[in-house]
């Protein structure tokens, strides 16, 4: 079994996070581990060791627009999980469709 490789992240690497209260966020990745299960963002703990960031749900290298869309989709996934009726599910589905198809104008 190969040991995971630790890499320094270049420009464009970000982590989508979800804290204990369910809040979705985005933060830059400085270091990551590349292992059999994929990419794991690393943070320095109180002892100075590099450990997996417990709040990270996804690590990706992309542009700002796609990061914003991905974070919004994670937020909508949480809303869909809390939906209690068909109308709420349909509203989340419409919002998700809008997010995925939105493109900036005049840029």
Number of C-alpha atoms within 10 A of each C-alpha: 4 6 9 15 11 16 14 12 16 12 12 13 20 23 23 22 21 20 12 9 6 11 12 20 17 17 13 17 22 16 19 24 21 15 13 11 8 11 17 24 28 21 17 12 11 7 6 8 10 16 14 16 16 14 17 20 15 18 20 18 16 12 12 11 11 13 20 14 16 18 19 19 19 20 17 18 15 16 15 17 9 11 15 10 9 9 10 14 16 13 14 19 15 11 14 19 12 11 16 13 8 11 10 6 5 4 4
